[in-house]
């Protein structure tokens, strides 16, 4: 049999096709979480704590999260890293689908729910209408007016006073975003889409090495302006014109840490500034690159078998 009668494929084409899937398994999502995260314990003191994502939450949610990513175009490594990094911090590392200790917040009982912590009546109603659910406009207007008053007075009394006018069906819809993995994921994707968070997430990240003093140790982390704009969009509802205000985003440092770990897993090559000031960089080979290298060996082996089915040389590069 001549070569023209044998079907061949290039190993790189095999890898390119294989990586188009983008579906993350439970193990893949667990790998996105940083091993530790820093938080401010007071104005000038920082602590670093271990991060342990709940395996049950990941198991219950990973299918819906993948469906949400496909539905809302969160399908590139940079978009996925930015989406998951924000979702991690918004939910306290996937532990809470409802904002904790929100009873005193001015937007209660319309407090944060789901993977992006949907907050305020307008956002809930916008999501329900996106789902095709009917919400009475008179009630929507009353809730908007109450929310405006709550915001200006920094009190949730206007919103709690109108609670008895909210139909039980709407209360159930609101609770479903906390209770149902499908709603928790879908609402996060909808908020991501209408807030325009994808736009800054598409910018190639430039990482800047920074440190926080934890005890007597300067612990490093990597900030990133483009991701900071994504975090601002998620947290404030819009990007900021003054980049200094990115520092005001709730939990910005652990968001950076989650993003750094996520792009290390999802992207191909990530350049990290070294601790020295001579302009050198350290390159991190991501898990996806290691997987790609392994699959390239598999593809090379299979290609060799297809081209030379009786050859004994293919086994020399067998990747098993």
N, C-alpha and C positions, 0 to 999 in steps of 0.2 A: 504494500500500500504506500503510495507517495504522500508527501506532505500536503499536497493540494486536496487530498481526500480526507484529511483529518481536521476537525474543528479545533481552533486554538483560541485562547483568550489571554490578554495581557494581564499579568498579576495586578498592576496598578488599577486597571479598569474594574477588576474584581473588587478591590478595596473600595474604590469610589462608589460603586453600586451598593456595597454592603453597608457603607456609612450613611446612606441616605435615609435609613430607617428612623433614627432619632428617638426610638422608643426606649425609655429608661425603666429598667427592672427595679425591684425593691432594693436590691444590693446597690445598683447604680445610684439611686436617690440617697441612700444612706451614706455613700461615699462623698456626696456633695457637702456634707456638714463638716465644719472645722472641728478639730479635736478639742480646742479650747476657744473661749471668747472673753474679751475684756468688757467691763462695764464700770461706769463711774459710781463709786459708793458714796462719794461726797463731792464737793466742788473741786478738790484737787487730788483726791485719792482714787486710785483705780485698783480693781481686783481682776484676776484672771481665773475663770471657772471652766471646768470640764463641760463639754456638750454631749449629751446622750439623747439622740432622737428616739422617740417611742416607736419601737418596731411595729406595734399593732396599728398605729396611725398610718405609717407608711404602707403597711400591708393593705389596709382598708381604703387607701386613697390613691395609690400609685396609678391604677388604671384610669381613674377619673382625671388625675393630673395630666396624664399622657393625652387623653382625649381633649382636654382643655387646650393643651399646647398645640395640638394639630388644628383645632377649631379656630384659634385666635392667632395663628401664625407665629407661635413662639417655638420656632423650629431650628434656629441657628444656634451654635454653641454660645455666642455672646448673649442672645436674647434669653436662652434657657438659663444661663448662669445668673443674669440680672433678675429674672423672674423668681427663681428659686431662692436666691440670696435674700431678696426682700420678704418673700413668704416665710422664710425661716425666722427672721427677726420679728416680723409682724405677729407671728403665732408663738413666740418664745420657744423656738426650735420645735415647732409642730406640736407643742404640748397643749395649746389653748386655741380652740376655734371660736371662743367668745372672750372679748377683752375682760381681763381680771380687774376687780375692784372698781368697776365703772359707775357704781351707783351715785357717786358724787360728781361725775363728769357732767358738763353742761349739756351734752347731747343725749344723755340717758333718757329713755330706754332704747334709743337708737344707737347703741354703742357698737364697737367693732365686732364683726363676725366674718368667718370664712378665712381663707388663706391670705387675703389682702385686707382683712379687717374693715369691711364695708361699714361706713359710719355716716350718720345724719340721715334724716328722712328722705331728702332729695335723691341721695345715691341709691337707697333701697328701692324707691319708686322707679327711678330710671332703670334699674336692673329688672324689676318686675315687668315693666312695659317692654323692655327688650325681649323678655321671655314671652310676650304676647298676653300678659295678664291685664285685666281691666282694673284701673284704679280711678275712683271718682275724682274729677278735677277739683270740685269744691273742697273735698277733704285734703287733696294734695296742696291746694292753696293755703288752707288753714295750717297744715303742718309746716309749710315753708315759712309762714308768718311767725309761727311759734318758735321755729328754729332760729329765725333772725333775732327774735326777742331774747331767746336763750343765749345766743352768741354775744349780744350786746350787753346783757346783764350778768353774763358768766354764771348763769343759774339754770338748772334743768326744770325749774318749776313750770315754765310755759309748756314744755313738752310733756311733763307728767300730768298736767292738768287736762290735756286734750286726749289722754290715753283712753278714756272711756268712750270716745267717739271713734276709735279705730276698730274696725270689724275684727272679730276673732279669726277670720280667715287670713287677714293680713298679719296678725300676730303669729299665726302658724307659719306663714311664709317667711317671716323674719327669723323665727326660731329654726326653720329648716336649714338656713345658711350655716348655722352652727352644727346642727344635728346630722345632716346628710352630706356625705362626702361629695356627691354629685353637685349639690348646690354650693358647697364651700369652694370647690374648684372652679365651677362655671362662673360664679360671681367674681372670683379673682381674675379670670381671663377677661371678662367683660370690662371690669374696671381698668385693667391693663390696656385694653384696646381703646376705650374712649378717652383715657387720660393722655394717650400719646406716649406712653413710656417706652415703646419700641424704638422711637426715633433716636434718643440719646444712647440706648443700649446697643445700637448698630455701630457706634463709633469705636474704632479700634482702641482698646484700653492702653493708657500710658500710666504705669504704676509708679508711685512715689513712696519711697521708704520713709516711714515715720515711726516714732516710738512713744510709748506711754510708760511712766514710772509705776511699776507694780512692786510694792515693798521697796527693796533696794536694787531692783533689776529693771533696766530699760528694755521693755518687751517691744519687738518690732511688729508693725503691721504695714499694709500697703494701701494707701488711699488712691483714688482714681476719679478724676473730675467727671468723666463721661458717666461712670456708674453713679457718682454722687448726684448727678442730674436725674438719673432714673429714680434714685432713692427719694429725692426731693419731690419728684412728680407723684410717686406713690404716697408719700407722707403728707405733702401739702396740697396735692391735687394738681400741681403744675410745676414746671421747671423754674429755676430762679435766675434772674438777670444778674444778680450779684453773687458770684461764686462763693464768697465768704459765708453766705447764708446756708451753704450746704452743711456747715458745721452744726447748724441748729436742728438738723433732721434728727428725730428721735432714734437713738441707737445707731448712729452713723458708723461708729468704730466697729461694732460687731457685724454690721451690714458689709463693711469693707472686708472683714475677715471671711465672712460667708462667701462673698463674691470671689475673693482670691482663691479660696479652696475650690469653688465651683468651676472657675475657668481653668484651673490646673487639671481638673478631671475631664472637662468637656472639650477644651480647645486643644490645638495641636502643640504649639510652642508658646510659652509664656515667659516674657523677659522681666526679671526682677532686678531692680537696682541693688548693687552690693552695698555693704555697710561703708566701704571706703568712698572717698570723694574724687577718685581719679577717673570717673566716668565708666568704670567697668560694670558689667552686668552679669548676673547669673541666669542661666536658662534652665527652666524646669521642664522636663519632658513629662507630658501629661499621661494619665492612665490610658487615654484614647490613643496616644501615639504608641505606647507599649503594646496595646491591643492590635493596633494597625501593623506594627512590626511583626507580631506573631502571626497575624492573618496573612501578611505578605509572604512569610515562610510557608504557610499552608498553601497559598495560591501558587507559589513557585513550585512546590512539590507536586500539586495536582496538575499544573501545566506540564511539568516534566513527564508525568505519567501519561497524560493524554497524547503528548507528542512521541513518547518513547515507551509504549506499554510494556515492552520486554526488557527495558534497561534495568540494570542493577545499580546504576550510579545515582538514581534519584533518591535512593534511601540514605545517601550520605548527607542530604540536606533535610531529611525528614524531621518535621518540627515537633515530634511527639516524644 
